[in-house]
Amino acid sequence: MLLRRTATVLAGLFVLFVLIAPSDLEKFELEAFLRVPLEALIGVMVLVLLPERLRKPVAIVGGVALGLFTIVKIMDIGFDMVLYRPFDLVLDWPLLVPAIDFVDVTFGRFASVLAVALVVALVVGIVFVAAVSVLRLSSVAAGRRPIAVRAVALAAVACLSLAVPGVPVYSDAAATSLVDHARRFQAGLHDHEAFAEESAVDAFRGHPGLLSSLQGKDVVFTFVESYGKSALDLPDVSAKLADGNKRLEAAGYSSRSAYLTSPTAGGGSWMAQATLLSGLWIDNQQRYRNLVASDRLTLPRAFREASWRSVGVVPGITQAWPEGDFFHYNEIYDAADLGYKGPRFGYATTPDQFTLESFQRAERSKAHGPVMAAIPMVSSHAPWSPTPDFVDWSALGDGSIYGTMPASNDPPESIFGRDPAAVRADYGHSVSYSLESVISYLERYGDENLIFVFLGDHQPAQMVTGEGASRDVPITIVAKDPAVLSRVEAWKWDAGIKPGGSAPVSRMSDFRDQFLSTFSPPRP
């Protein structure tokens, strides 16, 4: 008897928790659980009033549905923690593959296999527990039908009579969540058509004289991983930008900075990079796949067609990358092509300083025509620990020097379960390292014919930014040639490499057209 009562209580607590629990971990407070879920009242009434022959199958189906809803809610919590948004039932399934790859690259193959096995077990276990719980509760309620009906009626009256504005007594969170997911599901089903309409028009396809104002210049676009607006307030980053601004001015550079709104946050770097280079808003994997299967004019392709040598330096690519053909690079340097013989630091296959040095050796150190490069840097990728030390450029060699660093033997740490203050400090340190790599590269290798654009791809995880952060990232253009800076004056960006709080903000997808129109003649 005691065992059955305990099972009934646990089943009831499980169902109540699933129905009431918020989809945002920040809102897991006691008052959020002191409510009566309307969905539970309706469910009890349906089950006790059904004929006996239908009750059990309906309870099982309802339990399975509750289990699946639980899984979606867990996904919502995870996506909110990292990507600042709920899980999309149509568009987000492909993101599970990069998530597994991240675990594989950062913590090893055994960890990724174990993670997949645990997830499968968790999904099966949740669905089973939910089905058993609903079946148990339906049996108990049906066996005490009069008491169950009175209890539901009493709870409904209490919800109505005790309701006070601002003090919720009941909850319809589960129903609201289902409606929201249904709306996103419908929008996701039509996103393919919406993207086709957006990409059908390209004002710069066939534009004569593209980029003629930059002839003879080397142009480098560098994406600093997780370099979001929130980084600017961290002591390490703020100090590095202030120091870097003085050093670049002393070296004869001028710079302008602003903000771009990224299509993603917390992850999905490839979507942000594709957005900037293509001029289209790529905020889900379906759009990314449609983009790379299209004939869109990207910045690398525009430079190549204008007689630049166009290269992609992609240290994060460790496998075949067929999507690279879409960007029309003359050359792609992946992780294996950079000649790095040192250890890994967390997720990063190659320290950012070494990545820039490898690009310099392969392309700019020898006699060359104008080169355009797109370089995603990865040292400031989560989990932001460990981070390599900055070393003298002449000592880089093949990267073996990194093996002598104490941090090179430290295993990467998960950002979850750690002190948020420590995570923010590690994040700031890693971004500061990446910025130092850029600033020092410009000091050492810059000349009158170099134009350097560096920007963030997205904001870091919500653990760093806090709740309610924007998706804005800093962007900076640096050059010695005053003619280049005079052309961008119309952008009204802030002077220096750190944008102010009131600096202009535009969508990341607008940058391609802004850049092409600024450095190309007007269309006849």
NUBA-138340 format. One record per residue (C-alpha): residue number from 1; residue in three letters; chain; y, x, z. Coordinates in Angstrom, 1 decimal. Example, Ala and Ser with C-alpha at 12.3 -4.5 7.8 and 13.67 -1.06 7.14 Angstrom:
BEGIN
1:ALA:A:-4.5:12.3:7.8
2:SER:A:-1.1:13.7:7.1
END
This chain:
BEGIN
1:MET:A:0.0:0.0:0.0
2:LEU:A:2.4:2.8:1.0
3:LEU:A:1.6:4.7:-2.2
4:ARG:A:2.3:1.6:-4.4
5:ARG:A:5.6:0.9:-2.6
6:THR:A:6.7:4.5:-3.0
7:ALA:A:5.8:4.3:-6.7
8:THR:A:7.9:1.1:-7.0
9:VAL:A:10.9:2.6:-5.3
10:LEU:A:10.7:5.8:-7.4
11:ALA:A:10.4:3.7:-10.6
12:GLY:A:13.4:1.7:-9.6
13:LEU:A:15.5:4.8:-8.8
14:PHE:A:14.6:6.4:-12.1
15:VAL:A:15.6:3.3:-14.1
16:LEU:A:18.9:2.9:-12.1
17:PHE:A:19.7:6.6:-12.5
18:VAL:A:19.2:6.5:-16.3
19:LEU:A:21.3:3.3:-16.7
20:ILE:A:24.2:4.4:-14.5
21:ALA:A:24.4:8.2:-14.9
22:PRO:A:27.5:9.3:-16.9
23:SER:A:27.0:11.2:-20.2
24:ASP:A:29.5:13.8:-18.9
25:LEU:A:28.4:16.2:-16.3
26:GLU:A:32.0:16.4:-15.0
27:LYS:A:31.7:12.8:-13.9
28:PHE:A:28.6:13.1:-11.8
29:GLU:A:30.1:11.9:-8.6
30:LEU:A:28.8:9.6:-5.9
31:GLU:A:31.0:6.7:-6.8
32:ALA:A:29.7:6.7:-10.3
33:PHE:A:26.3:5.8:-9.0
34:LEU:A:27.4:3.0:-6.5
35:ARG:A:27.4:0.3:-9.2
36:VAL:A:25.1:-2.4:-10.3
37:PRO:A:23.8:-1.9:-13.9
38:LEU:A:24.1:-5.1:-15.8
39:GLU:A:21.4:-4.0:-18.2
40:ALA:A:19.0:-3.9:-15.3
41:LEU:A:19.8:-7.5:-14.3
42:ILE:A:19.3:-8.7:-17.9
43:GLY:A:16.0:-6.7:-18.2
44:VAL:A:14.5:-8.1:-15.0
45:MET:A:15.3:-11.7:-16.1
46:VAL:A:13.8:-11.2:-19.5
47:LEU:A:10.6:-9.7:-18.1
48:VAL:A:10.0:-12.2:-15.4
49:LEU:A:10.6:-15.2:-17.7
50:LEU:A:8.3:-13.9:-20.5
51:PRO:A:4.8:-15.3:-20.8
52:GLU:A:2.1:-13.1:-19.2
53:ARG:A:0.6:-12.1:-22.5
54:LEU:A:3.9:-10.8:-23.8
55:ARG:A:5.2:-9.2:-20.6
56:LYS:A:3.1:-6.0:-20.7
57:PRO:A:3.7:-5.0:-24.3
58:VAL:A:7.4:-5.8:-24.0
59:ALA:A:7.6:-3.8:-20.9
60:ILE:A:6.0:-0.8:-22.6
61:VAL:A:8.3:-1.1:-25.6
62:GLY:A:11.3:-1.4:-23.3
63:GLY:A:10.1:1.6:-21.3
64:VAL:A:9.7:3.8:-24.4
65:ALA:A:13.2:2.7:-25.5
66:LEU:A:14.6:3.6:-22.1
67:GLY:A:12.9:7.0:-22.4
68:LEU:A:14.4:7.7:-25.8
69:PHE:A:17.8:6.6:-24.4
70:THR:A:17.3:9.0:-21.6
71:ILE:A:16.7:11.8:-24.1
72:VAL:A:19.8:10.9:-26.1
73:LYS:A:21.8:10.9:-22.8
74:ILE:A:20.6:14.4:-22.0
75:MET:A:21.6:15.5:-25.5
76:ASP:A:25.0:13.9:-25.0
77:ILE:A:25.5:15.8:-21.8
78:GLY:A:24.4:19.1:-23.4
79:PHE:A:26.6:18.5:-26.5
80:ASP:A:29.6:17.6:-24.3
81:MET:A:29.2:20.8:-22.2
82:VAL:A:29.1:23.0:-25.2
83:LEU:A:30.6:21.2:-28.2
84:TYR:A:33.0:18.8:-26.4
85:ARG:A:31.4:15.6:-28.0
86:PRO:A:28.4:13.4:-27.8
87:PHE:A:25.2:13.9:-29.8
88:ASP:A:25.2:12.4:-33.3
89:LEU:A:21.9:10.7:-34.2
90:VAL:A:22.4:11.3:-37.9
91:LEU:A:24.2:14.6:-38.3
92:ASP:A:23.3:16.8:-35.4
93:TRP:A:19.5:17.2:-35.7
94:PRO:A:19.9:20.3:-38.0
95:LEU:A:21.9:22.0:-35.2
96:LEU:A:18.7:22.3:-33.1
97:VAL:A:17.5:25.1:-35.4
98:PRO:A:20.5:27.3:-34.8
99:ALA:A:20.2:26.6:-31.1
100:ILE:A:16.6:27.9:-31.2
101:ASP:A:17.7:30.9:-33.2
102:PHE:A:20.4:31.6:-30.6
103:VAL:A:17.8:31.7:-27.8
104:ASP:A:15.5:33.8:-30.1
105:VAL:A:18.2:36.4:-30.9
106:THR:A:19.7:36.6:-27.4
107:PHE:A:16.7:36.3:-25.1
108:GLY:A:13.7:37.1:-27.4
109:ARG:A:10.9:35.3:-29.3
110:PHE:A:8.9:34.5:-26.2
111:ALA:A:11.9:32.8:-24.6
112:SER:A:12.5:30.7:-27.7
113:VAL:A:8.9:29.6:-28.0
114:LEU:A:8.8:28.8:-24.3
115:ALA:A:12.0:26.8:-24.7
116:VAL:A:10.6:24.7:-27.5
117:ALA:A:7.4:24.1:-25.6
118:LEU:A:9.3:23.0:-22.5
119:VAL:A:11.5:20.7:-24.6
120:VAL:A:8.5:19.0:-26.2
121:ALA:A:6.9:18.6:-22.7
122:LEU:A:10.1:17.2:-21.3
123:VAL:A:10.5:14.7:-24.1
124:VAL:A:6.9:13.5:-23.8
125:GLY:A:7.2:13.4:-20.0
126:ILE:A:10.4:11.4:-19.9
127:VAL:A:9.1:8.8:-22.3
128:PHE:A:5.9:8.5:-20.3
129:VAL:A:7.7:8.2:-17.0
130:ALA:A:10.1:5.6:-18.4
131:ALA:A:7.3:3.5:-19.8
132:VAL:A:5.3:3.6:-16.6
133:SER:A:8.4:2.9:-14.5
134:VAL:A:9.4:-0.2:-16.5
135:LEU:A:5.8:-1.4:-16.6
136:ARG:A:5.5:-1.0:-12.8
137:LEU:A:8.8:-2.8:-12.1
138:SER:A:7.9:-5.7:-14.4
139:SER:A:4.6:-6.2:-12.7
140:VAL:A:6.2:-6.3:-9.3
141:ALA:A:9.0:-8.6:-10.4
142:ALA:A:6.6:-11.0:-12.1
143:GLY:A:4.5:-11.1:-9.0
144:ARG:A:7.5:-12.2:-6.9
145:ARG:A:9.3:-14.2:-9.5
146:PRO:A:11.3:-16.5:-7.2
147:ILE:A:12.5:-13.5:-5.2
148:ALA:A:13.4:-11.5:-8.3
149:VAL:A:15.4:-14.4:-9.8
150:ARG:A:17.3:-15.0:-6.6
151:ALA:A:18.0:-11.2:-6.3
152:VAL:A:19.4:-11.1:-9.8
153:ALA:A:21.5:-14.1:-9.3
154:LEU:A:22.9:-12.7:-6.0
155:ALA:A:23.7:-9.4:-7.6
156:ALA:A:25.5:-11.1:-10.5
157:VAL:A:27.5:-13.3:-8.1
158:ALA:A:28.4:-10.2:-6.1
159:CYS:A:29.5:-8.3:-9.2
160:LEU:A:31.8:-11.1:-10.2
161:SER:A:33.2:-11.9:-6.7
162:LEU:A:33.7:-8.4:-5.5
163:ALA:A:35.2:-7.0:-8.7
164:VAL:A:38.6:-5.4:-8.1
165:PRO:A:40.8:-3.9:-10.8
166:GLY:A:40.3:-0.1:-10.7
167:VAL:A:37.3:-0.3:-8.4
168:PRO:A:34.2:-1.0:-10.6
169:VAL:A:31.3:-2.8:-9.0
170:TYR:A:29.1:-3.1:-12.0
171:SER:A:28.2:-0.8:-14.9
172:ASP:A:27.6:-1.5:-18.5
173:ALA:A:27.6:2.2:-19.4
174:ALA:A:24.2:2.1:-21.1
175:ALA:A:25.2:-0.8:-23.4
176:THR:A:28.6:0.9:-24.2
177:SER:A:26.8:4.2:-25.0
178:LEU:A:24.4:2.3:-27.3
179:VAL:A:27.3:0.7:-29.1
180:ASP:A:29.1:4.0:-29.5
181:HIS:A:26.0:5.7:-30.9
182:ALA:A:25.5:2.8:-33.3
183:ARG:A:29.1:3.2:-34.6
184:ARG:A:28.6:7.0:-35.0
185:PHE:A:25.2:6.3:-36.7
186:GLN:A:26.9:4.1:-39.2
187:ALA:A:29.7:6.5:-39.9
188:GLY:A:27.2:9.3:-40.2
189:LEU:A:25.2:7.4:-42.9
190:HIS:A:28.4:7.1:-44.9
191:ASP:A:29.7:10.7:-44.3
192:HIS:A:28.1:11.9:-47.5
193:GLU:A:30.2:9.6:-49.6
194:ALA:A:33.4:10.4:-47.7
195:PHE:A:32.9:14.1:-48.1
196:ALA:A:32.2:13.6:-51.9
197:GLU:A:35.6:11.9:-52.2
198:GLU:A:37.4:14.6:-50.3
199:SER:A:35.8:17.5:-52.3
200:ALA:A:36.2:15.8:-55.7
201:VAL:A:39.8:17.0:-56.1
202:ASP:A:40.7:20.7:-56.0
203:ALA:A:44.4:21.5:-56.9
204:PHE:A:43.6:25.2:-57.4
205:ARG:A:40.6:25.0:-59.7
206:GLY:A:41.8:26.6:-62.9
207:HIS:A:45.2:27.5:-61.4
208:PRO:A:46.7:30.3:-63.6
209:GLY:A:47.8:33.5:-61.9
210:LEU:A:46.1:32.9:-58.6
211:LEU:A:47.1:35.4:-55.9
212:SER:A:49.3:37.4:-58.3
213:SER:A:51.8:38.2:-55.5
214:LEU:A:49.1:40.2:-53.7
215:GLN:A:48.0:42.4:-56.6
216:GLY:A:47.0:45.8:-55.4
217:LYS:A:46.6:44.7:-51.7
218:ASP:A:43.5:44.9:-49.6
219:VAL:A:43.1:41.5:-47.8
220:VAL:A:40.9:41.1:-44.8
221:PHE:A:40.1:37.8:-43.0
222:THR:A:38.5:38.5:-39.7
223:PHE:A:37.0:35.7:-37.5
224:VAL:A:37.0:36.6:-33.8
225:GLU:A:34.1:34.7:-32.3
226:SER:A:35.1:32.0:-29.7
227:TYR:A:38.8:33.2:-29.7
228:GLY:A:40.3:29.9:-28.7
229:LYS:A:43.8:28.9:-27.5
230:SER:A:42.4:28.9:-24.0
231:ALA:A:41.9:32.6:-24.2
232:LEU:A:45.6:33.3:-24.4
233:ASP:A:46.0:32.4:-20.7
234:LEU:A:43.4:34.8:-19.4
235:PRO:A:44.8:38.1:-17.9
236:ASP:A:42.7:40.4:-20.0
237:VAL:A:43.5:38.7:-23.3
238:SER:A:47.2:38.2:-22.6
239:ALA:A:47.6:41.8:-21.6
240:LYS:A:45.8:43.0:-24.7
241:LEU:A:47.9:40.9:-27.0
242:ALA:A:51.1:42.1:-25.4
243:ASP:A:50.0:45.8:-25.6
244:GLY:A:48.7:45.3:-29.1
245:ASN:A:51.9:43.8:-30.3
246:LYS:A:53.9:46.8:-29.1
247:ARG:A:51.4:49.2:-30.7
248:LEU:A:51.4:47.5:-34.0
249:GLU:A:55.2:47.3:-34.1
250:ALA:A:55.3:51.1:-33.4
251:ALA:A:52.9:51.6:-36.3
252:GLY:A:55.2:49.8:-38.6
253:TYR:A:53.5:46.4:-38.8
254:SER:A:55.1:42.9:-38.6
255:SER:A:53.1:39.9:-37.7
256:ARG:A:53.3:36.1:-37.5
257:SER:A:51.0:33.7:-35.5
258:ALA:A:50.3:30.0:-35.2
259:TYR:A:47.4:27.7:-34.4
260:LEU:A:44.7:26.1:-36.5
261:THR:A:42.7:23.1:-35.3
262:SER:A:39.0:24.0:-35.7
263:PRO:A:36.4:21.4:-36.9
264:THR:A:34.1:22.5:-34.1
265:ALA:A:34.2:23.7:-30.5
266:GLY:A:31.8:25.7:-28.3
267:GLY:A:29.6:26.7:-31.3
268:GLY:A:29.1:26.1:-35.0
269:SER:A:31.0:29.2:-36.2
270:TRP:A:29.6:28.9:-39.7
271:MET:A:31.2:25.5:-40.1
272:ALA:A:34.6:26.8:-39.0
273:GLN:A:34.4:29.8:-41.3
274:ALA:A:33.4:27.5:-44.2
275:THR:A:36.3:25.2:-43.5
276:LEU:A:38.9:28.0:-43.7
277:LEU:A:37.4:29.6:-46.8
278:SER:A:36.8:26.3:-48.7
279:GLY:A:39.8:24.2:-47.7
280:LEU:A:37.4:21.3:-46.8
281:TRP:A:36.8:19.8:-43.3
282:ILE:A:33.2:20.9:-42.4
283:ASP:A:32.4:19.4:-39.0
284:ASN:A:28.7:18.8:-39.4
285:GLN:A:25.7:20.4:-40.9
286:GLN:A:25.3:17.8:-43.6
287:ARG:A:28.8:18.6:-44.9
288:TYR:A:28.0:22.3:-44.8
289:ARG:A:24.8:21.8:-46.8
290:ASN:A:26.7:19.7:-49.4
291:LEU:A:29.5:22.3:-49.5
292:VAL:A:27.2:25.3:-50.2
293:ALA:A:25.4:23.3:-52.9
294:SER:A:28.7:22.6:-54.7
295:ASP:A:31.0:24.5:-57.0
296:ARG:A:34.0:24.5:-54.7
297:LEU:A:36.7:27.3:-55.1
298:THR:A:36.6:29.3:-51.9
299:LEU:A:39.0:32.1:-51.0
300:PRO:A:36.4:34.8:-51.7
301:ARG:A:35.8:33.3:-55.1
302:ALA:A:39.5:33.0:-55.8
303:PHE:A:40.1:36.6:-55.0
304:ARG:A:37.1:37.7:-57.1
305:GLU:A:38.3:35.7:-60.1
306:ALA:A:41.7:37.3:-59.7
307:SER:A:40.1:40.8:-60.1
308:TRP:A:39.5:41.7:-56.4
309:ARG:A:36.3:43.1:-55.2
310:SER:A:35.1:40.3:-52.8
311:VAL:A:32.8:41.2:-49.9
312:GLY:A:31.3:39.5:-47.0
313:VAL:A:30.5:41.5:-43.8
314:VAL:A:28.2:39.3:-41.8
315:PRO:A:26.6:41.1:-38.8
316:GLY:A:25.3:37.8:-37.4
317:ILE:A:23.0:37.4:-40.5
318:THR:A:19.6:38.9:-39.7
319:GLN:A:17.5:36.8:-42.2
320:ALA:A:17.7:35.7:-45.8
321:TRP:A:21.1:34.0:-46.4
322:PRO:A:20.9:32.0:-49.6
323:GLU:A:24.2:30.2:-48.7
324:GLY:A:26.0:33.5:-49.3
325:ASP:A:25.7:32.9:-53.1
326:PHE:A:28.1:30.0:-52.7
327:PHE:A:31.0:32.2:-51.7
328:HIS:A:30.7:34.4:-54.8
329:TYR:A:30.9:37.7:-53.0
330:ASN:A:30.5:40.8:-55.1
331:GLU:A:28.6:42.3:-52.1
332:ILE:A:27.2:41.0:-48.8
333:TYR:A:26.6:43.3:-45.9
334:ASP:A:24.3:41.7:-43.4
335:ALA:A:23.2:43.2:-40.0
336:ALA:A:20.6:45.5:-41.7
337:ASP:A:23.1:46.9:-44.2
338:LEU:A:25.6:48.1:-41.6
339:GLY:A:23.5:51.1:-40.5
340:TYR:A:23.7:50.4:-36.8
341:LYS:A:21.1:52.3:-34.7
342:GLY:A:22.3:51.3:-31.3
343:PRO:A:21.3:48.6:-28.8
344:ARG:A:22.2:45.0:-28.9
345:PHE:A:24.8:43.6:-26.5
346:GLY:A:23.9:40.0:-25.7
347:TYR:A:23.9:37.9:-28.9
348:ALA:A:25.8:40.6:-30.9
349:THR:A:23.7:42.5:-33.4
350:THR:A:26.5:45.0:-33.9
351:PRO:A:29.6:45.8:-31.7
352:ASP:A:32.8:44.7:-33.5
353:GLN:A:34.3:48.1:-33.6
354:PHE:A:31.2:49.4:-35.4
355:THR:A:31.3:46.5:-37.8
356:LEU:A:34.9:47.3:-38.8
357:GLU:A:34.0:51.0:-39.1
358:SER:A:31.0:50.2:-41.4
359:PHE:A:33.3:48.1:-43.6
360:GLN:A:35.8:50.9:-43.8
361:ARG:A:33.1:53.4:-44.7
362:ALA:A:31.5:51.2:-47.4
363:GLU:A:34.7:49.9:-49.0
364:ARG:A:38.1:51.2:-48.1
365:SER:A:37.4:54.9:-47.3
366:LYS:A:36.8:55.8:-50.9
367:ALA:A:38.8:55.3:-54.1
368:HIS:A:38.8:51.6:-54.8
369:GLY:A:40.5:48.8:-56.5
370:PRO:A:41.8:45.9:-54.3
371:VAL:A:39.2:44.5:-52.0
372:MET:A:39.0:41.2:-50.1
373:ALA:A:36.7:40.9:-47.1
374:ALA:A:35.6:38.1:-44.9
375:ILE:A:34.3:39.5:-41.6
376:PRO:A:32.9:37.3:-38.8
377:MET:A:32.8:39.4:-35.6
378:VAL:A:30.2:38.6:-33.0
379:SER:A:30.9:40.7:-29.8
380:SER:A:32.7:37.8:-28.2
381:HIS:A:29.8:35.4:-28.8
382:ALA:A:28.3:33.6:-25.7
383:PRO:A:26.9:34.6:-23.2
384:TRP:A:29.8:37.2:-23.1
385:SER:A:27.8:39.7:-21.1
386:PRO:A:27.1:42.5:-21.5
387:THR:A:30.1:43.9:-23.6
388:PRO:A:30.2:47.4:-25.1
389:ASP:A:32.9:49.9:-24.3
390:PHE:A:35.5:50.8:-26.8
391:VAL:A:35.0:54.4:-28.0
392:ASP:A:36.8:56.9:-30.2
393:TRP:A:36.4:56.0:-33.9
394:SER:A:35.2:59.5:-34.8
395:ALA:A:32.4:59.3:-32.2
396:LEU:A:30.8:56.1:-33.6
397:GLY:A:28.3:57.8:-35.9
398:ASP:A:25.3:55.6:-36.5
399:GLY:A:25.9:53.7:-33.2
400:SER:A:23.5:55.7:-31.1
401:ILE:A:26.4:56.4:-28.7
402:TYR:A:26.2:52.8:-27.5
403:GLY:A:22.8:53.6:-26.0
404:THR:A:24.4:55.8:-23.4
405:MET:A:26.5:52.9:-22.0
406:PRO:A:25.3:51.4:-18.7
407:ALA:A:25.7:47.9:-20.0
408:SER:A:23.4:48.6:-23.0
409:ASN:A:20.4:48.2:-20.7
410:ASP:A:21.6:45.0:-19.0
411:PRO:A:19.8:41.8:-20.2
412:PRO:A:22.0:39.0:-21.4
413:GLU:A:22.9:36.3:-18.8
414:SER:A:22.9:32.6:-19.4
415:ILE:A:26.4:31.1:-18.9
416:PHE:A:24.7:28.1:-17.2
417:GLY:A:24.1:28.4:-13.5
418:ARG:A:26.5:31.2:-13.1
419:ASP:A:29.9:31.1:-11.3
420:PRO:A:32.4:29.7:-13.8
421:ALA:A:35.0:32.2:-12.7
422:ALA:A:32.6:35.1:-13.5
423:VAL:A:31.8:33.5:-16.9
424:ARG:A:35.5:33.2:-17.7
425:ALA:A:36.1:36.8:-16.7
426:ASP:A:33.3:38.0:-18.9
427:TYR:A:34.6:35.8:-21.8
428:GLY:A:38.1:37.2:-21.4
429:HIS:A:36.7:40.8:-21.3
430:SER:A:34.7:40.3:-24.5
431:VAL:A:37.6:38.7:-26.4
432:SER:A:39.8:41.6:-25.3
433:TYR:A:37.3:44.0:-26.6
434:SER:A:37.2:42.2:-30.0
435:LEU:A:41.0:42.2:-30.2
436:GLU:A:41.2:45.9:-29.3
437:SER:A:38.8:46.6:-32.2
438:VAL:A:41.1:44.8:-34.6
439:ILE:A:44.3:46.4:-33.2
440:SER:A:42.9:49.9:-33.2
441:TYR:A:41.5:49.4:-36.7
442:LEU:A:44.9:48.6:-38.0
443:GLU:A:46.4:51.6:-36.2
444:ARG:A:43.8:54.0:-37.6
445:TYR:A:43.1:52.6:-41.1
446:GLY:A:46.1:50.4:-42.0
447:ASP:A:48.6:51.2:-44.8
448:GLU:A:51.2:49.6:-46.9
449:ASN:A:48.6:47.9:-49.0
450:LEU:A:46.6:46.2:-46.2
451:ILE:A:47.0:42.6:-45.2
452:PHE:A:45.0:41.6:-42.2
453:VAL:A:44.4:38.0:-41.0
454:PHE:A:42.5:37.5:-37.8
455:LEU:A:41.8:34.1:-36.1
456:GLY:A:39.4:32.4:-33.8
457:ASP:A:36.6:30.3:-35.2
458:HIS:A:36.5:27.8:-32.3
459:GLN:A:37.2:27.4:-28.6
460:PRO:A:34.5:28.6:-26.1
461:ALA:A:32.3:26.3:-24.1
462:GLN:A:33.8:23.8:-21.8
463:MET:A:32.8:25.9:-18.8
464:VAL:A:35.6:28.3:-19.9
465:THR:A:38.2:25.9:-21.2
466:GLY:A:37.8:23.1:-18.7
467:GLU:A:37.7:19.4:-19.6
468:GLY:A:40.1:18.0:-22.2
469:ALA:A:40.8:21.2:-24.0
470:SER:A:42.1:21.1:-27.6
471:ARG:A:40.2:22.5:-30.6
472:ASP:A:43.1:24.8:-31.5
473:VAL:A:42.5:28.5:-32.2
474:PRO:A:45.1:31.3:-32.7
475:ILE:A:45.6:32.8:-36.2
476:THR:A:47.7:35.9:-37.0
477:ILE:A:48.7:37.6:-40.2
478:VAL:A:49.6:41.3:-40.0
479:ALA:A:51.2:43.5:-42.8
480:LYS:A:53.5:46.4:-43.3
481:ASP:A:54.9:45.3:-46.6
482:PRO:A:58.0:43.2:-45.8
483:ALA:A:57.6:41.3:-49.0
484:VAL:A:54.4:39.8:-47.7
485:LEU:A:56.0:38.6:-44.4
486:SER:A:59.0:37.2:-46.3
487:ARG:A:56.7:35.0:-48.3
488:VAL:A:55.2:33.5:-45.1
489:GLU:A:58.5:32.8:-43.5
490:ALA:A:58.3:29.2:-44.8
491:TRP:A:55.3:28.7:-42.6
492:LYS:A:57.6:29.0:-39.6
493:TRP:A:54.9:30.8:-37.6
494:ASP:A:55.9:32.7:-34.4
495:ALA:A:56.7:36.4:-34.5
496:GLY:A:54.1:38.7:-33.0
497:ILE:A:50.3:38.5:-32.6
498:LYS:A:50.4:35.9:-29.8
499:PRO:A:51.5:32.4:-30.8
500:GLY:A:53.7:30.6:-28.2
501:GLY:A:53.1:27.1:-26.8
502:SER:A:55.2:25.4:-29.4
503:ALA:A:53.9:27.4:-32.4
504:PRO:A:53.0:25.3:-35.5
505:VAL:A:49.5:23.7:-35.5
506:SER:A:47.7:22.7:-38.7
507:ARG:A:44.1:21.8:-39.6
508:MET:A:41.9:24.7:-40.4
509:SER:A:41.1:23.1:-43.7
510:ASP:A:44.7:23.3:-44.8
511:PHE:A:44.9:27.1:-44.6
512:ARG:A:43.2:27.8:-48.0
513:ASP:A:45.8:25.8:-49.9
514:GLN:A:48.7:27.1:-47.8
515:PHE:A:47.6:30.7:-48.5
516:LEU:A:46.9:30.2:-52.2
517:SER:A:50.2:28.3:-52.9
518:THR:A:52.2:31.0:-51.0
519:PHE:A:50.8:33.9:-53.0
520:SER:A:50.3:32.3:-56.4
521:PRO:A:52.9:31.1:-58.9
522:PRO:A:53.7:27.4:-59.1
523:ARG:A:51.4:25.4:-61.2
524:PRO:A:53.0:24.6:-64.6
END
